[in-house]
Amino acid sequence: MLSVSYSLTSIAVMAIMTYLIRVLPMAIFRKKIERPFIRSFLNYVPYSVLAAMTFPAIFSCTGSTASAWGGCIVAVLLAYWKRGLLTVAVGASAAVFLIQLIGF
Protein backbone atom coordinates (compact mmCIF):
# COMPACT_ATOMS: atom_id res chain seq x y z
CA MET A 1 0.00 0.00 0.00
CA LEU A 2 1.20 3.50 -0.78
CA SER A 3 2.28 5.72 2.05
CA VAL A 4 0.85 9.16 2.68
CA SER A 5 4.23 10.82 2.16
CA TYR A 6 4.61 9.16 -1.24
CA SER A 7 1.14 10.34 -2.27
CA LEU A 8 1.76 13.90 -1.10
CA THR A 9 5.15 13.98 -2.83
CA SER A 10 3.56 12.75 -6.06
CA ILE A 11 0.84 15.41 -5.87
CA ALA A 12 3.43 18.13 -5.19
CA VAL A 13 5.60 17.05 -8.14
CA MET A 14 2.59 16.98 -10.46
CA ALA A 15 1.47 20.42 -9.26
CA ILE A 16 4.94 21.91 -9.80
CA MET A 17 5.25 20.39 -13.27
CA THR A 18 1.79 21.61 -14.27
CA TYR A 19 2.61 25.08 -12.99
CA LEU A 20 5.94 25.18 -14.86
CA ILE A 21 4.35 24.02 -18.12
CA ARG A 22 1.87 26.88 -17.91
CA VAL A 23 4.20 29.62 -16.64
CA LEU A 24 7.40 29.02 -18.61
CA PRO A 25 5.97 29.91 -22.04
CA MET A 26 4.66 33.20 -20.66
CA ALA A 27 8.01 33.95 -19.05
CA ILE A 28 10.06 33.03 -22.13
CA PHE A 29 7.87 34.54 -24.86
CA ARG A 30 7.00 38.01 -23.60
CA LYS A 31 6.45 39.49 -27.05
CA LYS A 32 3.71 38.46 -29.43
CA ILE A 33 4.81 35.65 -31.79
CA GLU A 34 4.81 37.12 -35.31
CA ARG A 35 5.98 34.21 -37.47
CA PRO A 36 2.95 32.62 -39.18
CA PHE A 37 4.39 29.09 -39.18
CA ILE A 38 4.98 29.07 -35.43
CA ARG A 39 1.59 30.64 -34.73
CA SER A 40 -0.24 28.03 -36.83
CA PHE A 41 1.82 25.25 -35.25
CA LEU A 42 0.90 26.43 -31.77
CA ASN A 43 -2.75 26.75 -32.77
CA TYR A 44 -2.91 23.05 -33.74
CA VAL A 45 -1.03 21.64 -30.74
CA PRO A 46 -4.09 21.29 -28.47
CA TYR A 47 -6.07 19.48 -31.17
CA SER A 48 -3.25 17.06 -31.95
CA VAL A 49 -2.66 16.28 -28.27
CA LEU A 50 -6.37 15.67 -27.75
CA ALA A 51 -6.47 13.37 -30.78
CA ALA A 52 -3.39 11.48 -29.58
CA MET A 53 -5.05 10.87 -26.21
CA THR A 54 -8.52 10.09 -27.59
CA PHE A 55 -7.98 7.75 -30.53
CA PRO A 56 -6.29 4.88 -28.63
CA ALA A 57 -9.11 5.00 -26.07
CA ILE A 58 -11.76 4.85 -28.80
CA PHE A 59 -10.53 1.50 -30.04
CA SER A 60 -9.89 -0.06 -26.64
CA CYS A 61 -13.01 0.97 -24.72
CA THR A 62 -15.58 -1.18 -26.50
CA GLY A 63 -15.72 -4.93 -26.60
CA SER A 64 -15.61 -5.17 -30.38
CA THR A 65 -13.60 -3.53 -33.10
CA ALA A 66 -16.67 -3.12 -35.32
CA SER A 67 -18.52 -0.98 -32.78
CA ALA A 68 -15.39 1.10 -32.14
CA TRP A 69 -14.97 1.79 -35.84
CA GLY A 70 -18.68 2.54 -36.22
CA GLY A 71 -18.64 5.06 -33.39
CA CYS A 72 -15.45 6.64 -34.70
CA ILE A 73 -16.85 7.01 -38.22
CA VAL A 74 -20.09 8.52 -36.93
CA ALA A 75 -18.16 10.95 -34.71
CA VAL A 76 -15.88 12.04 -37.57
CA LEU A 77 -18.83 12.53 -39.92
CA LEU A 78 -20.83 14.55 -37.39
CA ALA A 79 -17.78 16.69 -36.61
CA TYR A 80 -17.15 17.18 -40.34
CA TRP A 81 -20.75 18.39 -40.72
CA LYS A 82 -19.99 20.95 -37.96
CA ARG A 83 -22.30 19.52 -35.30
CA GLY A 84 -21.77 20.46 -31.67
CA LEU A 85 -19.67 18.46 -29.22
CA LEU A 86 -22.70 17.05 -27.41
CA THR A 87 -24.28 15.93 -30.69
CA VAL A 88 -21.04 14.24 -31.77
CA ALA A 89 -20.65 12.46 -28.42
CA VAL A 90 -24.27 11.29 -28.26
CA GLY A 91 -24.25 10.23 -31.91
CA ALA A 92 -21.06 8.21 -31.53
CA SER A 93 -22.32 6.60 -28.33
CA ALA A 94 -25.64 5.74 -29.98
CA ALA A 95 -23.82 4.21 -32.94
CA VAL A 96 -21.68 2.05 -30.65
CA PHE A 97 -24.76 1.00 -28.69
CA LEU A 98 -26.71 0.08 -31.82
CA ILE A 99 -23.83 -1.84 -33.37
CA GLN A 100 -23.32 -3.81 -30.16
CA LEU A 101 -27.07 -4.36 -29.87
CA ILE A 102 -27.11 -5.86 -33.37
CA GLY A 103 -24.31 -8.16 -32.28
CA PHE A 104 -21.22 -7.27 -34.30
C-alpha positions in Angstrom: 0.0 0.0 0.0 1.2 3.5 -0.8 2.3 5.7 2.1 0.8 9.2 2.7 4.2 10.8 2.2 4.6 9.2 -1.2 1.1 10.3 -2.3 1.8 13.9 -1.1 5.2 14.0 -2.8 3.6 12.8 -6.1 0.8 15.4 -5.9 3.4 18.1 -5.2 5.6 17.1 -8.1 2.6 17.0 -10.5 1.5 20.4 -9.3 4.9 21.9 -9.8 5.2 20.4 -13.3 1.8 21.6 -14.3 2.6 25.1 -13.0 5.9 25.2 -14.9 4.3 24.0 -18.1 1.9 26.9 -17.9 4.2 29.6 -16.6 7.4 29.0 -18.6 6.0 29.9 -22.0 4.7 33.2 -20.7 8.0 34.0 -19.0 10.1 33.0 -22.1 7.9 34.5 -24.9 7.0 38.0 -23.6 6.4 39.5 -27.0 3.7 38.5 -29.4 4.8 35.7 -31.8 4.8 37.1 -35.3 6.0 34.2 -37.5 2.9 32.6 -39.2 4.4 29.1 -39.2 5.0 29.1 -35.4 1.6 30.6 -34.7 -0.2 28.0 -36.8 1.8 25.2 -35.3 0.9 26.4 -31.8 -2.8 26.7 -32.8 -2.9 23.1 -33.7 -1.0 21.6 -30.7 -4.1 21.3 -28.5 -6.1 19.5 -31.2 -3.3 17.1 -31.9 -2.7 16.3 -28.3 -6.4 15.7 -27.8 -6.5 13.4 -30.8 -3.4 11.5 -29.6 -5.1 10.9 -26.2 -8.5 10.1 -27.6 -8.0 7.7 -30.5 -6.3 4.9 -28.6 -9.1 5.0 -26.1 -11.8 4.9 -28.8 -10.5 1.5 -30.0 -9.9 -0.1 -26.6 -13.0 1.0 -24.7 -15.6 -1.2 -26.5 -15.7 -4.9 -26.6 -15.6 -5.2 -30.4 -13.6 -3.5 -33.1 -16.7 -3.1 -35.3 -18.5 -1.0 -32.8 -15.4 1.1 -32.1 -15.0 1.8 -35.8 -18.7 2.5 -36.2 -18.6 5.1 -33.4 -15.4 6.6 -34.7 -16.9 7.0 -38.2 -20.1 8.5 -36.9 -18.2 11.0 -34.7 -15.9 12.0 -37.6 -18.8 12.5 -39.9 -20.8 14.5 -37.4 -17.8 16.7 -36.6 -17.2 17.2 -40.3 -20.7 18.4 -40.7 -20.0 20.9 -38.0 -22.3 19.5 -35.3 -21.8 20.5 -31.7 -19.7 18.5 -29.2 -22.7 17.1 -27.4 -24.3 15.9 -30.7 -21.0 14.2 -31.8 -20.6 12.5 -28.4 -24.3 11.3 -28.3 -24.3 10.2 -31.9 -21.1 8.2 -31.5 -22.3 6.6 -28.3 -25.6 5.7 -30.0 -23.8 4.2 -32.9 -21.7 2.1 -30.6 -24.8 1.0 -28.7 -26.7 0.1 -31.8 -23.8 -1.8 -33.4 -23.3 -3.8 -30.2 -27.1 -4.4 -29.9 -27.1 -5.9 -33.4 -24.3 -8.2 -32.3 -21.2 -7.3 -34.3 
